[in-house]
Amino acid sequence: MKRIFVLLITLSIALSACSTASNTSGETAFSKKEPVTSFSVLLPEYKPANENQENGDHIYDMAVDAKGNLYFAYNNVIQVLDNSGKKLKEITQNGKLGFCTGIAISGESLYVVDMGLNGRKRLKTFNLKGDFIKEYLIGKLPGQCAGIELQGEKLYLLCVSDNGIGNGKLFEYDMKENKLKELSFNNVSAFTVYKDNSLIIWQEADYERGIAVYDCEKGKVTDEYKKLNDYSQDVCYNPGNGYVYLASGSVIKKYMPGEDFTETVTNINNNAFNRIVFVNGIIIALDGYKKTVYKVDEKNLNQKSGKIINIISRSPIEGEVKQNKAIEIFTKKNPGMQVKFTNIDVSKYDDMLNKKLMAGDNDFDIFQLDCQELPGFLKNNAMLNLDGYPEVRNKFNEMFEGFLKNCTYKGRLFGVPLFSDVTAWAVNEELAKKLNMENPSPEWRWTDLYDYAKKARQDINGDGKPDTYLFAEGGKRFPAFLDQYVCAYMSLTEGKADFNNKEFISLIKLWKRLWDEDLILKSFEAKRGKTDNVLLYNQYLNLSSGNSKMLPTPMLENKKVYPVYLSYFCVNKTSRNIDAAVDYLSAYLSKEVQTQYPETGEALYKDLALYKQPEEWYEYGLSNKENYNLFMDVINNGVTRQHDAEIFIYIGDTLEKFFEGSITAEKAAEMINTKARIIVGE
């Protein structure tokens, strides 16, 4: 049930938890009438016991007994409250508790992991009256304990590094045998007691989130569910309905193990939940930093919900700052209506969405669609044409023109921007001074690149060998211009492709020459971030680029085109709630929503004066005039990526033959052109 409560994640979630449809303000105790109620936990003044507790002014863990009484681990005290928020007692072991980060209850016993004033990690047991019973010296654990669970005589502990960040490891402590062992799981973020004497375990790594069911008696994994696209601070299991509930920022979700999606239960504003438990049919969620507890009666919540609009997505967007603000605006205009998010596994999303649209399903109202998947859906006219809804269409009048262009197909406004992503090359200004190089013109072309790459190869460390580069790439298989070229000369929606021409042939010859003459550094790290010996590196471009020096990628000879990634909100044309769905898109596109946080990248409106300065944690301020004009130029000349993976694989394979010398550039262009025309159906 336990989750790493990371400060950086907390900051991000606190930023993104602005408003919701839940009504919790002013509640002082749990109410049987309201579906969501809350109270604050009153705690003694925080006094760090040692230097390891400097950031310890929050509730680390929570447990609930059979009567509904709540137990809170707060440094050197266990605070006990009844289910109305009234304080019952404090458990301190006569001042011997040191640093409590994990608690659990089994029957009439309370189990507490005490990290100790001197770093000695012990398991202490009490009865529920608070009387001390027994102490176990657990043994050597890495970092700090971030939560515990019990199954019989075995205690399971989630341990993270001392700073609370990353690579959670799961341990099993046999209290009867006094033995500790590490289980073979890495990057554990949360776990909970599950059915049949097992645990269900969340693992996160490289943006993939795997779920494992571990049989505690057999000591092995019995089920695995891969790539659920939701992060979680904590999870808990409801044996009554079989669902696992997730605390994800300000959002509480539910997930049926084995399914490909999660559903929103509720979204509670201005919170970042670090603990969630289920008892007597009620979900109890804790925001440990705000020291606030919420009680969610899901059955009552469903009964009190009015009409619901359902948004299905491929990414966990509920709880984000803009969605929360849009919900606030929407529900003011549509009182009693609720907004529900269903997040479908990204690997299954496109196929599931296509089947639902083709079947004319009307159980969802708004759906997310990425630009790569547009062609088939556009040809099948699967989305509502929003051009006839002025509350949406008119908002584009004050946006950068490129957004309307890329949301329109054959006169139909098929969607609105949900996410946007454009990149440019940032300049390492310190290195530019050392190299005594002037920046190229914003109108530079790929044909200019060679001369700049030659000038950038200099010896600045005095060892007699050139050690600096103009730019870096991960490898030669996919040229830096390829994305741009495909956007300009290949269209799956229009059924056109053109690779067999002088420009493409000259570009692939240039690419080979740059590698042959060692003018490109092979390094993913240097491509994606600033390094000492590379002049230009990729960086996201938005209206919060401050005074940093940025350059567009070089232009093609005959077309001014820049690749743009867009993800859209579209309305299901068979929805039963079309007017409400359009209202939600109107709220989402409002200036009040879209100008809150320009650092997130989705800057839609042209008037820079609308945007507030980014949060203090963000590296840059609002863009200067030069970077504003660059962003406008890239967006307005942007073409969305509608790429087919098959053609990119084929291009890579064919170019490798050219680089090896087994075919000519002309033959490579001819082969790629033939394949591309087959793919687009030309």
N, C-alpha and C positions, 0 to 999 in steps of 0.2 A: 504493500500500500504506500510505499514511501518514495519520496522524490527529492532529488537534489534541488535545493532552493538557492539558485544562483543569483548573485546580485546583478550581474549584467542582464540576465533574462528578466529579472524583476523590473529593472529600469525600462527595458523595452516594452514589457507588458503594461506597466503603469502608464506609459506614454500612449499605448494603444487601447486603453480601457476607458473611454470617455463617457458613453451613455448607453442605456439599454431600455428594453421594454419592461423591465422588472420594477416594481414599486416597493422599495425597502426603506426609503428615507424616513426618519422619525421613529422607527420601531425601536422599542427598548427591551422587548422580551419576545419569546416565541409565542405565536398566536395560532390557535387551532383553526381560525377562520381564514386567514390569509395564506396563499400558497407559498409565499416567500417572506420570511421575517428574519430579524437580525438583532443582535445586541453586541455591545462592546465588552471586552474582558478587562476588568480592572485589575491591575497588577502592581506589585510593590515597585518602588523607584529602582531603576536599573543602575547597578554598580558593578562594573567589570571586576571579576576576581583575579584575572591575569591578562597579559597582553594578547592571548589568543581569543579573548572575548570582547575585543574592541568593537566589533560589529555585531554584538550579540543581543541587541535590544529588539528582539522579536520572538514570537512563540515558535519553537522548533517543531513541536509535534503535538498531536491531539489524540485522545482515545475516549471511548464512550462505553459506560457500563450498561447492564441490562435494564436499569431504571431510567436510562437517558441522561444520567449525570455526566458531565464533561470534565476531562482531565487534561491539563495543559502543561507541557514541559517548557519552563521558562528559566533557563540558566540553572540556578541553585535552588529552585522551588518548583513543586508541582502544585498548581492552583486547581481547586476542584469547585465547580459550579453546578447548580441544578439546571434543569432544562428551561428555566425561565431567566437564567443569567444571574441568579442569586448566589453569592459566595457561600460555600459550605465549609471549606477548610483549606489549609495549606499543609503540604507535606514537605518537610525539610530534613528529616532524619536528624533532628536536633542540631542543625547547622552542618551536618556531614555531607550533604549533597554538594557536588562540585559544579558540574557543567552537564546538564541533562539534555540530550538531543534526541532520544528515542524512548517512547513509552508504548506499552500494549497492555491489554486486559484480557485475561482468560479466567472465566468463572468468577471467583471472589478474590483473585490475585492480580496485583498490579506489578508489571515488570518495567524497570527503568534502566536504561543504559546511561551510566554516569562516566563522562570522559575524564572527570577528576580534575582537581586543582593542579596536580602534578603530572597530568597526562596519563595516569594509570587508568585503564579502561576496565570498568567493572559492571556486572549485571547485578542489580539490587531488586529484591522482591519485597513487597508490602502486601498486607491485606487492604481491603478497600476502606477501612477505617483510617488507614495511614500508619499502622504499626509496622515497624521494620521486622522482616522475617529472616532473610538470608542474603548472603552476598557471594557472588562468583567472580573470580578473577578470570576474565575472558581469555586473555592472551594477547598476542601481538596483532593489532589491526592497523592497516594503512590509513593514514589521515583520520577523519572524524566519521562517526556514525551519523547517517542521515535518515535513519528510520528502522523500525523493527516489526516483525510479525512472529506469531507463535503457531506451531503445529505440533500438538502433543508435547513431548519433552524436548522438542527442538526449537531453538530460537534462530530466526533468520535476520541477518543484519545487512543493510546497504551501507557501504563505506565509500566515501569520496575523499579527494585530496583536502588538505587542511583549509584551503581557501574556498572549499565548497564547489569547485568547478571541475566537471568532466570525469570521464572514465570510471563510472560507478562500478564497484565490484560487490558481489553477493557472497556472504559467508553463512555457513551453518554451524551453530554451536549446540552440541549435545549436552544438556545440563546434567543428565544422569551420568554420562561417561566423562564429563568435563573435557570434551574434545572440540577443537575448532578446525574447520576445513573450509577452503575456498571452493566455491562452485564455478564451473567453467562457463561463466557469462562475462562479457565485457560490455562497457558502455551502458550499464543498467541505469535507467532513469527513474523507474518506479516498479513496484511489485505489490501484490496483495494475496491474501489467502483466497484460494479458489476451491471449487468443488472437489470431492473425492480425495481429500487429504493432499491437495496439490497447491502450487503457487502459479499465478499467471504473471509473467515478467515482461516488462517493456525494455527494449534495447534500442539505443539510438546511435547511429554512426553515418557520417557522410550523407545526411539528409534522408536516410532510409531508416524506417522504424520497424523492427521485427518484434514479434510477440511469441513467447514460448510458454508452454504449459509444462511445469516440472513436477513430477510425482515424488513427493517427499519420502514415501516408503520404499519405492523402487530405486530412488536416487538417479532418475534419468528423465530426459525430456520425452514426453509422450505426444505432444502436438506442437506444431509451429505454424504461425500465421505471419506472412511476410508483407512488408511494405505498406502498412497502414499509414496513411499520410497525415497523421496527427501527432503533435507533441503533447506531452502530459507532465504536469508537475507531480501529480499523484493519481492513483487509481484505487477503486474499491469495488467489491463484488456484491451484487444483490442476489442471494440464493432464491428469492421469491420469483423473479422473472428471468433469471439467467444472464442479465446484462452486467457488463462491467462499465462503471461510471468513471469518467475522466475529468480531472480539474485541469483546464487548459487556459491559463490567463484568467480572464474574467468570465470565461464560459465553462459551463458544466455540460458535458456530452455523455452519450451512452453508446455502447458498442456491443453487439452480439458476436462473441468469438466465432470466427469462421466467415463472417459476412465481409463485404467489400466496402462498407461505408460506416460512418458515424452520424449521429443525429444530435442536434442541439436540444438540451433540456431547458436551459435558461441561460441568460447572459446578464450578469449583475454588475452594474456600472462601478467603475473606479476601484476595481479589486484585482489582485493577483493571488489566486488561491494556491497555497502550498500543501494543504491537507484536505482530504475528503474521506468521510466514513459513511456507512449506511447502517442504520439501526431502526428497528420497529417501523419499517416502511418509509423512513424519512432519510433524505440526503442531508448531511451536515458538512458544510464547507468552511474552511478557516483561511482568512488572510492574515498570516502571522505577523506581517509588518504593521498592518493597521490594527492588529489585535481585535478583529471583528469576526464574529461567527454568524453564518447564515444557515437557516433551516429551510429546506426545499421539500414541500409535499408535492411530489410529481403528480399523483392522482388528482389532488385538488387543483393543481396548476392546469392540468389538461381540461378539467371540468369548467374552470373559469375562463379558459381561453376562448376568444371570439373567433372570427374568421382568421385563417392562417394563410400567409403566402409562403410558399416553399421555394427556397433557392438551393439548387444543387451545384456543387463545385468540385473541381479537381484538386483544390488546395484549401487548407484550413483558414478561410478568410474571416469567419465569424470571430468577433472580439477585436478585430483591428479597428484602429482609431476612426477611419472613415466610415466603416460599416456601422459602428456604434453611433456616430453622429447622424448618419442617414436614418437609422432606426428611430432616433429621437425625433427628427423632423417628420418622418413618415407617420409615426404613431400620434403625434399632435394633430395631424390632419385627418388621420383615420383612427379615432379612439376605439379601443377594444380589439383592434387587429393585432395579430402577432406575426413576427418574422421568424421563420424556422430555416436553419441551414442543414443540408445533408451533404456531408463531405465524402465523396466516393474515392476509393483507392485509385491513384493516378494511373496505374497500369491497366485498370479495367474501365476507366471513365469514358473514353471515346467510344468504345464498343457499346457500353451500356446506354450512353446518351443517344447514340444513333438508333439503337433498337427502340428506345422509348419514343423518339420523335417519329420514326417511321410507323410505329404502331398508333400514333395519335394519342399517346397517354396525356391525360390532363391532371395528373396528381402532382405536378410541379409547375411553377409559374415563371421563374427566371433561371437561366442556366449560364454557366461560365463556358466560354469557348476560346481556345487559343488560336492565334492566326495561322499556325501550321495546319490546323484541322479545318480551316475555313472552306476550301474549295468544294468538297462534297456537300457540305451543308448549304452553301450558297446555291449550288446548282439545283438542289432539291427544294429550295425555297422553304427551309425549315423554320425560319424565324419570322416573328411579326415585323411588318414594315412600320417603323416608328416615325416615318416622315409625316404622317398625318396627325401626330400628337405634338402640338406646339409647345407644351410644357417640357418636352424633351428636345425637340428639334431647335427651338429658338435659343437654347443655351449654347449651341455650337457657334452662334454668331459672334461671341466674344472670346472664343477659343482660338488657339493656333489653327490655321486653315488645314494643316496636315491631318488633324484628327478627324475632321468631317470627311476628307477624301478617303481615309483608310477605314471609315465606318460605313461607306456607301458602296453599293454594287448595283450597276445598271439602274440608277435612280432610286434604289431602295436603301433606306437607313436601317441596316440590319442589326445594329447593336450600338453600345456606348463603351468608351474605354474603361476598363477595370484596372489593369496594370499597363504601364508602358516602360520600355527599356531601350535606351539608345546609348551608344558609347562613342567616345572620341579618344584621341591620344593626348595624354597629359605630358607635359614637358618637365624633365628633371632640370630645373633652372640652375642649380649649383653645377651640374655637369656641363651644361651649355656654356657657362662662363669659362670653365676650364678648357673646353674644346674651342672656345672663341668662335662658336657657330651661331649664325643668325637663323631664326625660325623661318621655315618656308611660308609662302603666302597661303592664306586659307583656300585659295583656288588651285592649289598644287595638284598635280596628277601623278598617276603611278609611273609614268615615264620619267618624272623628275626624281623618283625615289633612289635610283642607282647612284646619282652624283652625291646626294646627301648621305647615303650609306657609306660611300667611299670616304667622304670627309670625316665621318664620325669614327672611323677606325684609327685611333691614335694611341700612343703610348703615354699614359699619364703617371705610371708608377716607376718609370725610369729603368725598366728591365730590358729595354731594347725590342720588346714585342708589343704589337697593338693589343690593347686590352679593353677597348670601349666599342660599343655598337650603337647604331641608330635605333634598332628595335629588336625584339626577341619573339620567337615563336616556339610552340611545343614540338614542331616537326615540319617537314616539307610537304607531307601528303596532301594537306588542305591549305592552299595558298591564302594569304591574308586578304586578297581581293575577291575570293570566291563567293563569299556570302553576298557581297555587293553586286557582283556580276550576275549571279543567279536572280537576285531581286530585279535587276534591270532587263534581263534577256530571257527569262523563263517564267511563264505564268501557267499554273495549273488551272486557274479559273478561265483564262482566255484560250487555253490550248495552244500556246506558242512557245517555241524554244529556238535559240540561235547561238550556237557555239562555233560553227564552222566559218569563222571570219578572221580578218587580219588582226583585229584588236585582241581577241582571245588568244590567238597564236602568239602574238608578240608578248602578251602578259605571261604566258606559261614559260616562254623563253627567258623573260626577265627573271622570273622566279627561280628558274634553274641556275641562272648566272649568279644571282645573289647568294645562293647556297654554295655553288662551286667555288666562289671567291671568298668564302667565309665572311660574308657581310651581314649575316643574321646569327644572333646568339640562340642556340637551342636551349630554351628554358621556359617552362610554364610559369615559374615563380616570377621571372623578370618580365614576362608578358603581362601578368596580371597585377603587378605592384612595383613600386619604386625600388630600384636597386642602384648601387653606386656606379655601375659601368654601362648602363643603358639609358639613352637619351629620352626615348618615347615609350610610354607604357599605356595599356588600356585602362580607361576609367569611365565609370558611369557619368553621363552628362545629364544635368537637371538644372533647375533654377537656383540651386544652392551650391554653385561651384565657386562662389566667392571671387577672389582675385587670382586664383590659380591660373597658370598659363595652360591653355588647352588648344588643340588643333583638330580639325576634322581629319578623317582618314582621306587619303588621296582620292581624287575624282577619276572616274572613267573618262575616256577621250570624248565620247559622243553623247553621254547621258549623265546628268547630275542626279545621282540616286544614292541614298544612304539607307542601309538596312534598319528597320524598326521592328521591335518585337511588341506586339499588342495582345493583351488578353481582354476579352469582351464580356459584358453582361448583355444577354439577349433575352427576349421574351418569347416564351412558348406560344405559338399562335393558336394552339388548342386549349390554352389555360382557361380555367373557369373564373379567374380573377384578373383579367387583362387590365382593367382600369386601375386596380390596386397595384399591379406589377409596374405599370407605367408610372404611377405616383412614386413608387420606390426608386425607380431609375431617375426620376426628376429630382428627388431628394438627394440621391447620391451625386448627381451632377451639379448640385447647387454650389455657389461660391463659398458658402459657409462650411461645406464639407471639403471642397477641393483645395482650398487655400490654407488649411490648417498647418500642414506639415510638408513644405516643399522638398525637404530632404528625402522624402520617401520616393521621389522621382516622378510621380504622376502629376506633373504640373500642366494643367490643361488650359488655364486662362492666360491671355496675353499680358494683361495689366500687372506688372510686377509690384505695383503699390498695393495690390490686394493681399499679398503674402506677408505673413509675419516672419520675423527673423527666426531661423532654426533654433532648436533647443541648444543649451550650453554644451551638451556633450558632443554635438555635431562639429566636425572639423572646420567647416567653412560657413561663411555668411551667405546672404543672397548674392546672386551672380552680379558681377560688374557688367557694364554695357557690352563689352567684347564677348563675354561668355553668354550673355543673354542673346545676342545676335547669332552666335554660333548655335545655341540650342534651337532658336527659331528656324534657322536655315536647315538644320538637320531634320527637324520634325516636318517642316513644310515640304521638303524634298524627299521625305522618307517613303519607303515602300515596305509593306509588311512582309515578313518571312513566311512564305507559303511553300516550304521546302518538302520535297519527298526524300526520305532517307535513302531510298534505292539509288537515286541519281547521285547522291553524294558519295556513297560507297563505290559506285561505278567510276565516278570521276577520280577518286583517290586511287583506285586500282589501276586505272588507265594512265594517270600521271606518273605513277611509280615506274611503269614500263618506259615512259618517255625519259624520266630522270636516269634510269639505268642504261639508256641508249638503245633499247631493243626496238623502239619505234620513234618516228619523227614527231615534232610538234604538230605538223600538219595532219599526220595520221591520227594522233591523239584527239585533235579537235574534231576530225571527221567521225571517229568512233563515238565520242561523247555526244556529238550532235545527233547521230542516229538513235542512240539510246534515249536521249532526252525527248525526242519527238515521239518515240513510241510511248513513253510514260505520259506525256501530256495529251496523247491521242491526236496528234497533228497529222 
